[in-house]
Each structure stands twice: as structure tokens, then as C-alpha cells.
């Protein structure tokens, strides 16, 4: 079969296996957006002389980055809770703002802004946790990117629903709405042990097993939540969730900052996937996750940005760099979480966590062509020894050149491609002042 397009980069970091880098190879993409063949450039160009090709000399191609934990729509709350610890951040800023602001329009606009920021930084897929996930799904579709829609479930009223049952009912309706969309997945997202009851967790475990979908929750993010759990339940949160069957999986556990050695072993035993969010944890003074110990135990680690209200950037490349540096600094081992392991965390590890490892996360024949080209032609990226180390330690999201999702070009020379994404972003950008003024009024009244 004749491919649709051939990419000719200088290097390909395949992640199949992790650590493999091909030099002067080409990637043939078929008409369905899948990788048809990978071979030396001379071989592929001779085999398909009349196929359109893109010369990417001086570029590294990686799999598309995967943001394993975020709240995309909180891009409209950026800067509204700076320099506060998590408890005050939630109770004094985020929850009061959400109570008055949240709507389908708010969620859509915030998700579009977040999605555009992520795409331009090389993120092709994000695992969201929020409300009105139908709006997040529409935003992702309008931009041409992948999303896993994790519907937030809490036991108390929100602007979205009155109780856990209504949160769940609305979330399952979203799953049905997008069932035919190949770029959208779905998870159940009990917000956290301190906002969800035993009964609700048990219901979600049963549904997860019956429907074959994952759970996605915050866990052990702060020392205070552990103290509170001991006082209320007589057990640390992870032990409580184990008793309720939550760890039976599949489970994506965001943060995992405060862990005992036995809890790390527990995560490994149950195959729990950890979404490491270093910038948010640092900014909220929550702590630093024990990544070296988790890696040593064999726990699957992915990288997440968390939301813009706590990070404040949706820069997965920068997040991955910080994750690697923190692991080295805390462990005292410079080889810990090396560049290739870090890239794996941002790609194939995250894909496996989402149950998508057979279709995305690496550059392999038969997988979807979710790809990013990184331009190493800048003078400050010269003298490439290890392209992946250069990617992690020297490059940044500003070096993203082109991005493909399902073989479709969605970013070209650092610009969104296509009239629909450009128009959607322009319309949403024009509404930012309205949201900004509304947030300001709410905060001034509550001050």
C-alpha cells in the first residue's frame, strides 16, 4: 500500500524499546493515520519515490507527549490561588470560584485554551479530571487532539451536580455520547479520599470492573490528608482504598507524594499507575514524590502537569525535566530517572496507564502516528551527543516544530493548523476578558 506521507527526521526516539534512537530513518504514514513503515531514509524514498515527504533535517521525532493528570479548564483560573497551600487554595479560592463560575461554557473555553497550549508544547493527549466532560470532549475534538475524559465525582454538591449519584449519571452519559470517537477515552474520577465516601468508592469499583474502565483519583498529595484520614477512618488513605478494592485497578493515582515503604510496595503489587506532578506539588508546598523508590519498586510512572491554577504552566516537557532533576537530587544518584526513562514516562508509560499502549506512546509500525518533531537547529542545541538527553536537558517546548495526531498535522511551525482550531481559539481568546472580570468580581466580594 502506498503511504500518504513520509517524514525524514535526523533522529527518531522510538520508545520501542525504551532507549532506542534511530538515525537518518524515515516514517511512512498511511492514509488511516497509522505508521505504515519505519526504515532507513534511502530505502523508503526509493520504495515510494512519488509520495510527499517532509525534510526534518536537524529534528528529533518523538511520540506525542501524554499529560497523565490535569484539569484543563482551570486555565481560566490561572494565577488565582498563587502562594497558598493546598487546603487554603481549595477552600479559599478554587471551590468558591467554581461554585459561581462553572458552566459548560466556562469548561469549554478553558479546555480550548489548555488544549492549544498543550498541543503547541508537544502534548497530543491529556487525561483530564473535571466536570462537564462533554465540553472538554468537544474542545479536544475541535483542536484535533486526544483526551481521556475523567468525570469528577464528589459526595457533596457542586455547580455540576448535587451528589455522587448525579455526578456519576452525568458522567456515564458523556461516555455514551462520545462512544464512537476514536480519540476520546473515559475514566471514572473519584476526586480524592477526603471528598468521597466508602459507599461511593465501592460503587465506582464495581462499575469500573463491569465496564472495563479505569479509575483516576488524587491520593496522598499532602501530609494533612493522611492525618485527617487517620483521625476519621483509623487508616491512611491508601490502606482505606485497598480495603475498598480501589487498588484492584486499573487505577491512575495522581501525586503520591507522602508514601511509606510498605505503601510503595503496595502500589507495585497492585500495578497502580502514578501520575507524578512535580511543579504543582512544589508550588503548593505539598512535598516531593519518592520517584527513585517508586522506580526501584517497578511502579509505572507517568507525568502530569495538574491544572493551570496550581502549576501554572501546561508544559509537559518542562514538567518531565523537573521530575528527572528532582529524582536525581533527592536520591543522590545522577543516573536516577535518566533521560530515556523520563521520555518514557511522558510517552509510553502514560499510554500504558491509560490502557492505550497498543495504539500510541511509541513510534512503531501499526500504531497511530501521534508524533512531535523537535527542531534542534538552534545554535544553543548544537553538538548533539544523545538526542534524548539533548531533548530533556537543553531543549524546551519552544523547540516544538510540528505535531501530528492520528497522522493529521495539527501544529506546523509552531502554529495551529486548520480553520476550525484557529477559529475556535480566536473566539475563545476574545472571551478571556469576560471571564477575567467575572473572576475578579467574585474574589473582591469574597475577600
C-alpha positions, 0 to 999 in steps of 0.5 A: 500500500502506498503511504500518504506521507513520509517524514525524514527526521535526523533522529527518531526516539522510538520508545520501542524499546525504551532507549532506542534512537534511530538515525537518518530513518524515515516514517511512512504514514498511511492514509488511516493515520497509522505508521505504515513503515519505519526504515532507513531514509534511502530505502523508503524514498526509493520504495515510494519515490512519488509520495510527499515527504517532509525534510526534518533535517536537524529534528528529533521525532518523538511520540506525542507527549501524554499529560497523565493528570490535569484539569484543563479548564482551570486555565481560566483560573490561572494565577488565582490561588498563587502562594497558598497551600493546598487546603487554603487554595481549595477552600479559599479560592478554587471551590468558591470560584467554581461554585459561581463560575462553572458552566459548560461554557466556562469548561469549554473555553478553558479546555480550548485554551489548555488544549492549544497550549498543550498541543503547541508544547508537544502534548497530543493527549491529556487525561483530564479530571473535571466536570462537564466532560462533554465540553472538554470532549468537544474542545479536544475534538475541535483542536484535533487532539486526544483526551481521556475524559475523567468525570469528577465525582464528589459526595457533596454538591457542586455547580455540576451536580448535587451528589455522587449519584448525579455526578456519576449519571452525568458522567456515564452519559458523556461516555455514551455520547462520545462512544464512537470517537476514536480519540476520546477515552473515559475514566471514572474520577473519584476526586480524592479520599477526603471528598468521597465516601466508602459507599461511593468508592465501592460503587465506582469499583464495581462499575469500573470492573463491569465496564472495563474502565479505569479509575483516576483519583488524587491520593496522598498529595499532602501530609494533612490528608493522611492525618485527617484520614487517620483521625476519621477512618483509623487508616491512611488513605491508601490502606482505606482504598485497598480495603475498598478494592480501589487498588484492584485497578486499573487505577491512575493515582495522581501525586503520591507524594507522602508514601511509606515503604510498605505503601510503595510496595503496595502500589507495585503489587497492585500495578497502580499507575502514578501520575507524578506532578512535580511543579504543582506539588512544589508550588503548593508546598505539598512535598516531593514524590519518592520517584527513585523508590517508586522506580526501584519498586517497578511502579509505572510512572507517568507525568502530569502537569495538574491544572493551570491554577496550581502549576501554572504552566501546561508544559509537559516537557518542562514538567518531565525535566523537573521530575528527572532533576528532582529524582536525581537530587533527592536520591543522590544518584545522577543516573536516577530517572535518566533521560530515556526513562523520563521520555518514557514516562511522558510517552509510553508509560502514560499510554500504558496507564491509560490502557492505550499502549497498543495504539500510541506512546511509541513510534512503531509500525501499526500504531497511530502516528501521534508524533512531535518533531523537535527542531534542534537547529538552534545554535544553543542545541548544537553538538548533539551527543544523545538526542534524548538527553539533548531533548530533556536537558537543553531543549524546551517546548519552544523547540516544538516544530510540528505535531501530528495526531492520528497522522493529521498535522495539527501544529506546523511551525509552531502554529495551529493548523486548520480553520476550525482550531484557529477559529475556535481559539480566536473566539475563545481568546476574545472571551478571556476578558469576560471571564477575567472580570467575572473572576475578579468580581467574585474574589473582591466580594469574597475577600 
